[in-house]
Amino acid sequence: MKGQGGFTLVEMLVALFIFGIISAAGVLVLTFGLEAKERSAAVVERLKTFQLARAVLKSDLGQLVERPARGPLGGGVAFRGGAARGKAPVLAFVRSGWDNPYAAEDRSTLQYVEYALEDGVLLRRSRARVDAAADTPEQLRPVLTGVTSFSIAFFDGVQWSDSWQSVSERGIGLPKVVAIEAEIEGFGEIRQLFMTPAVT
């Protein structure tokens, strides 16, 4: 009587060993692929955040108007900018082009805006009225996180300055270009230039 065909125990063990190696390699490849996808998604999200921050700054600085904004205690600075110190704003100005479709709200199209750097976060503050009273509401919006260093400079058409203050009575006017240099987590050092309406 002929013996029945089949695998020996050694052959089965070798087959299982090879299958185990292939399975482990497959798991490693799948894990690496998933981690790479997560890293890629994080980079894309970070890039979107940076591009949005740049678009907001470009929109604000591209619609500057030389209109003094009075606070609850008075004053009348039209444009102010300089180094980040404490919670003081690095930029403060009035911009136009704040949409008010069909005059739905009781306000103008001008808006007072401040940018400040707090704990590595670039914040945008705005208020519903250009001239503020003590109870004028403010909106606070984080624009960019992970800012480890920040500096700002202003170009008047001839030379650069690291601070600017325009009061309408003095007739200093607005800077033509605002330059921002920052070190941002995930991007390193960047330099961005923003032209203002004063350049025309």
Helices and strands as residue ranges (DSSP letters): H 9-61, E 64-65, E 69-71, E 74-81, E 91-95, G 101-103, E 111-118, E 121-127, E 138-144, E 147-155, E 160-161, E 164-167, G 168-170, E 177-184, E 188-195, G 197-199
